[in-house]
Amino acid sequence: MTITRRTALTAGVAAAAASLAPSIIPTARAATPGVTAHSIKIGNTSPYSGPASAYGVLGHLETAFFRMVNEHGGVAGHKIDFISYDDGYSPPKTVEQVRRLVEQDKVDFLFATLGTPTNSAIERYCNHKKVPQLFVATGADKWGNYKQFPWTIGWQPSYRAEAQIYTKYMLKNKPNAKLGILFQNDDFGKDYPAGVRDVLGKDWGKHVVKVTSYEVTDPTVDSQITELQAAGADTLLVAATPKFAAQAIRKVHSLNWHPMFFMTNVAISVGSVMKPAGEQNAIGMLSGLYLKDSTDPAWDNDAGMKQFRAFMAKYLPHGDVTDGGYIAAYGLSYTMWKVLEQCKGNFSRANVMKQATNIHDLEVPVLLPGVKVNTSPTNYHPTKAMQLAKWDGSTWKRFGEVIEGI
């Protein structure tokens, strides 16, 4: 599947129209691939098919967002030519598609390429070519490695820090917990036991009774969940993508098992996980939030969520607003748009990277209050804070303060 958008829509979102109005800025024309006098090519890969296809909604929203920007004049007189290809969540396919984007389509940079294993497969290539790999749609801790990979930067909170937050909560509220961990066998999943170990240290053996993994090619994780229960775990941490997260929830419920249950933030979308799993099957499950949840009545009159809903109604009217993937993509796209504005017409790869690593207290409409975007040449983790939440059968109920890992 190929998504490529080269045209602008014809109407705006009222809440964003004023801020999206184009500025008359003298443009610094850059002799770089992907930039002409009137356009910028931006490349992306997303899993529109395959085991992580639930995340394909991110690519759809990003496409729509840049159409909206174009409709309002683009950025510094440049329309955005956003080219998104399907990689099926397969690293070899990602390599193929990214080479196509860079070498054939001549994109200026990559934005929000999705997935930890897929981005890992292209990281060295992008850095060798000095092609910005901006705001990758994965929270692996490794995306903060600015010394080794200065052209690659993350966006969402680190998975490792997320696991640290869960472990600290576990120790405080269940000091004798027996923890079982299920993780996807790649750099995404491995960050979770690493974060747990960061907190437990020498007490790892005291609390962790079993750690098991699954491959993205596995049909189910039912046997792994059964093994964790049999090992005597009374606390469960699952680091899985949506398909397997929903399976884990259903299996825990079918076993009549009631552990303290933590689910990775990337698999708590109401639309793509909780509904398929059965909303009532996950009551009491815990996770960490950094984005506003469209099913939470607390945001019914929130200006940022009104802006998001207006956008969805206008540009993706058939999209499920309860799908957290859309909300994440809106935050990613908003951040990218602000970086492009900071470029002030100079869209050379070096300047785009410079601006992406010089963001100061950016407030994004769909981020929780207290969570802001900050970057620097030595800080490639734009967002760091989360707030714990518990699933009540219909929405995520936040509690406690906005906190960070250790």
Buried (B, 14 or more C-beta within 10 A) or exposed (E): BEBEBEEBBEEBBEBBEEEBEBEEBEBEEBEBBBBEEEBBBBBBBBBBBBBBBBBBBBBBBBBBBBBBBBBBBBBBBBBBBBBBBBBBBBBEBBBBBBEBBBEEBEBBBBBBBBBBBBBBBBBEBBBEBEBBBBBBBBBBBBBBBBEEBBBBBBBBBBBBBBBBBBBBBBBEEBEEBBBBBBBBBBBBBBBBBBBBBBBBEEEBEEBBBBBBBBEBEBEBBBEBBBBBBEBEBBBBBBBBBBBBBBBBBBBBBEBEBEBBBBBBBBBBBBBBBBBBBEBEBBEEBBBBBBBBBBBBEEBEEBEBBBBBBBBBEBBBEEBBBBBBBBBBBBBBBBBBBBBBBBBBBBBBBEBBBBBBBBBEEBEBBBBBEEBBBBBEEEBBBBBBBBBBBBBEEBBBEBEEEBBBBE
